[in-house]
Every structure is written in structure tokens, then in C-alpha cells.
Amino acid sequence: MKYLFITTIFLFLLQPTPTKAQQHIDQTSTWVYYRSVWQGPVTRTYYRTITIDGDSTIQGQTYFKRSIQGVDVVLASANPVATPVPKQFLDLVRDDANYFYTNINGQDSLVMDFTKSLGDSISIDGNCLDSISQIDSLYLGSTPLRRWTFQNYGIQRYIEGVGSITGYNLGNHCSMIGSLYGLVCYEKQGEQLILNPTINCQVYNSITNKRIESSEINIYPNPTFGQVQIDGLSSVEKTIEVLNANGKLVFVKESNEVNPSLNMANYPRGTYFLRIISEKGTLTKKLLKM
């Protein structure tokens, strides 16, 4: 009996430890879309950037709040006219590993299900029934993300943890006519998935030449034991968000200083991300706290 008990305990310890399902979206997630339409004699180009602005708990579930801002550009001559589009609330999304939900009137609505396999049927945006004709992978840094291509609506694709390559939401659209918004790039924790290298991925209004360039911003000392200095910013009002390695918002600082500073002395050692948001756009930098 004693031998049987010990053997049972040993076999139990050999069982694989359950791994936590990967959560794709976090507070550093950023999507950049654009759309260009020729309306002779002018061309109108629309840039939109989507960011996460905190979270909200509804019926015991945590949702990320997504906001959208951008710029509309009219090209009628050598001098383009750019009109900024102020930031506004877009939607609520919930990320449960292979599943993505939106919240509509307090109810969950499933928009992505990445448990599907090659050949499986799927309803695109709840309107059009299609089947998955191809599954391949793209990489966000070293993280592979599955991409679906559809049998009938081949120009539409899903990217795991990112969403649709057309439109704003995490679902898709079955329309194959007209000019749709195209995903330029997706960024998370400083890693970028670039789908259109001809357009600046960093910010929504790159066409106006008022952008935050990564090379212009210096964060030091990095690694740091406490005090952090940020150089290279302008005097415009800006928001500096500090997020931990899991993408959870740690604290926020509003500043109009050219060279603002942060005090990280009371925070645990580890990897953090500084997300700088201003009228010039959004930039994420990695910081190591010793």
C-alpha cells in the first residue's frame, strides 16, 4: 500500500503543468490603418491609429477600452491639406487567448475564434459564410501569429491577436468592393508587425511631418535603479504611460516639459514599457528596472 501511494504521488508530479493561455492584446497594443480614395480631381487619404486607453470590468469580465484618432488629408495640389481627427472612444474588446469578444449593450459578441482549422466554415463579420483556404504565420518579434485566408473573399484576412487587415474591428468585412481601410502595422511592447512598409508605422499623422521619431528620444539611464530622464520631446502636452512586462498600466504622468523625468525607485525590478502619447502620435520604448 505504501509503495502504491508513493508511485501515485510520483506519477502525479510527472503530469505537465497547465500553461496559462496566451493573451495577445495588452495596454501597449497599437493599430495603424489607412484608406485612400480618388475623388477626381482630388485624392483623399485617411489615417487612423487605435490605442488602448485602460480597461473596464463588465459582468466580471475585463475589457480593453480602445480609442481612435487620426488625420484626413486632401491632395489637390502640391500642398496637401491635413485635418486632425481628435481622439474618441471606439469600442470595448475582450481577449481570451483564441477568442476575441466585443461588448454591445452589456452582452458579449464573439468576433474571432482561432480554434478553427483549414477547411472549416466561418461567418465573416456575421454576414458572409466562407471557409478557411490557407493558414500561415507572421511574426511579431519572435512570437508567431496565425493568419487566415478565405476561399471566396481572398482579399480578407485575419491575423491572430491583431484582427482584420481591413477595417477597424477585430472581426472582418465580406464586401469586396469600394476602398477599405488597410492595416499598415500593429505594435505591442515595442515589437512591430509591418504590413505596409511604405507608410510610417509610428504615428497616425506622418503625412504632416509632425511625428515622434524613435531615434530622437533618449531614455536614460537604461537600465535604471530609480530615476529616469526622457530627452528629445517637444514642449507640447503629452501623456507618459508606464506599463509592466505584461502590458498592465502601472502609472500615468501628464507633462508639457521638454525633458520630463520619472521616479521608478519604488517599483519592482523587471522590464517596463514607456508609451509616450502626444499630438505627434504614439511611441513605445523599453526600460529595464534593476
N, C-alpha and C positions, 0 to 999 in steps of 0.2 A: 504493500500500500504506500509506504514511504517513497519507494522508487517510482511508482506511478505518479505520485504528487509532484516530485521533483522534475520528472520528464514533462509533465503537463506545463509546469511553470516555464521550463526551458523552451518548449515549442511556442508558448505564448510570446516570449521575449523575441523570438525569431520572426514574428509577424511584422510586415512592413508598417512603418509609422505612417498614418494618413497624412497626406500633404494638403496644405491649405490651397484652395482653388485660387488661381491667379486672378487678381483684379487688374484690369487693363487701364481704366481711367483713374486719374488722381488729380489733385489740385493744380499740378503743373501742366496738364493737358491743354494743348492749343491746336486749333484747326484753322487753316487759311484757305479760303475759296475765292475764285474769281469767275466772272462772266463777261463776255464781250459780245456786243450786238452792233451790227452795222445798220444804221437807220439813215441812209443817204439823205443829205451829204455828210452826216456826222457818224462817228463811231462812239458808242457809249460802253465804258468798261466799269464794272462794279467789283470792288474788292471787299471781302468780309473776313473778319477774324473773330473766332469764337473762343472764349476762355471760360474757365471755371471760377465762379465767384462764391465760394463757400458751399455749404450743404444744408439740407433741411430734412427733418425726420417726419415722415408721414406714415401713420398706422404701423409704427415700429420699424419702418424701413428707411434707410438713409439714401437720399437722392442728392446728386450734384446739381447745383444751380448753374446753368450755362447762360452767358451773356454774349451779345454780338455787337460789333461796331464795324466801321469801315469808311470807305470813301467812294464816291461816284465821280468818274472822270469822263468829260466830253472832249473828244478830239475832233475839232472842226477846222483847225488851222495849225500853225507851228506852235501856238501857245495853248496847251490843254487847260481846261477849266476843271478844277477839282473841288468837290463839295463834301466836307466831312459828314459822316453819319454818326451821331452820338451813340454811346453805349446804351443798350437796353436789354431787358430780360428776354431770353429766348425760350428756354424750356427747362424741365427737370428730367434727369436721366438717372437710372439705377444700373449699376454694373455688377452682375453676379457671374463672374467667370465667363462661361459660354453664352450667357443670356444677357440681353440688354432690354431695359424697360423705359418707357416714358410714363409720366403720371398725368392723367387727364381727368379733371374733376374728381380728384381723390382716388382714382382707380388705376391700377397697373395696366399697361398695354405693352405686350411683348412685340418688339420690332426686330430683334435679331436672335437667332438660335443656331450657334455654331456647333451643335452636336450633329447637324446634318452632314451627309456624306455624298460622294459623287453619284449622280443619277437621281438623288432624292428630289421630290417636288417641293416647291416653296412658293409662298404667296408674296410677291413683291409689293411692298407698301400696302398690303391688304387689298390690292386691286387686281393684280395680274398673276395668274398661275404660270410658273415656269419650272424648269429643272436645272440642276447644277451640272454644267458640262465640263468644268475644269476646276481643279483646286491646286494652287501653287502657293509659294510663300514669298513674302517680302521681309526685310529685316529692319527693326528699329534698334539700332546699335547691334547687340548680339542676340536680341530677342526675335525669334521667328513669329511672324503673323500670317495666318492663313488668308488667302484671297480666293473668293469665289468668282467664277464667270458663268453666265447663264446661257442656256441653249437658244432661246428666241431673242432675248434682249441682251445681246453680247456686249453692247457699249456700257451696260450697267454692271458694276462690280461691288462686292462687299469686301472690306478688309477687317479682319478680326481685331476687335478692340479700338478700331478707328471709325468705322461706319462706311457710308456710301462715298464713292468717288464723285457722285453727282448729288447736288442738293445739300441741305444743311443738317438734316436729321440723321439718326443712326439707322434709319430704315433705308428705303430706296424709292425710285420712281420708275414706272413702267413705260412712261412716254418716251418715244424715240424721236420726237420732232421738237423743233424750236431750239433755243440756246439755253442750256442748263448751266448752273454753277458747277465748276470743276474744282476738285480738291487739289490745291497746289502742294501742300505739305501738312504733316502732322508732327507735333513736337511733344515730348514728355521727358521730364527730368534731364533736360539739356540734349537729349538724343533726337535726331530728326529723321523722318521718313519723307524724302523729297520725291514727289510725283511729277512735278513740272519745274525743271531746273532753270528755265528761262525767266522765272518770276521770283522776286525776293521773298524768301520764306519767313524772314524775321518779323515783318510787320505788315499791317493792313494797308498802309498808305505809302508804300515805297515809291510810287509814281510821283509824289510831291517832293521827293528828296529830303524829307524830314523824318529820318529814321534813326533808330538806335543801332549802331554798328557794334558788334561784339568786340572787335579789335580796339574800339575807342574806350571801352570800360575796363578799369583796372580795380580788382578787389584784392586787398592785402591787409595784413599778412594772410596767406592761404597756403598751408594750414594755419589756424589761429588758436590761441588759448583763451581768447575772450573778445578783445576789441577788434572790430573790422572797419576798414576805411573803404569807401567806394569813390573812385575818381573818374572823371570823364563825362559826368552828366551835366545837363544844362540846368538853368535856374527855374524851369517850368515846374509846376506842381506835379509830383509823381508819387506813386504808391510802391513801397518796397515790401514784398511778402517773403517771409522765411518759411520754408517747408522742410519737413524731415525726409528721411530716405524713403518713407512710404508714401510721400506726397501729401501728408497731412499738414494743414496750415498750423504753424507754431505761433507766429505773431505778425502784426502788420504795422508799418510805420509810414505815415504821410509826411512828405517833406518837399520843400522848394529850395533846399540847399544844393549848391553845385557839387560839393563833396560831402555827402552825408556819412554818418558813422553808425554802427550797430554795436551793441554790447551783448556778446554771446556767452559771457562768463558763467552764467547760472544754468546753462543748458547742457545736456549730456554730450559726451563725446560721440562723434559719428559724422555721417555725410548729411549735408543740408543743401537746399537749393534756394538761391535768391532770385525771385522773379520781380523784375522792375517794369512797371506799367506807367506809361505817360502818353501824351498826345502823339508822340512819335512812334508808339507801338509797344511791343512787349519783348523782353529779353530775359532769358534764364541763364544763370551762372551757378556752377557747382562750388560748394565751400566745404572744407574739411575742418571740423572742430576737434582739437586734441584734448 
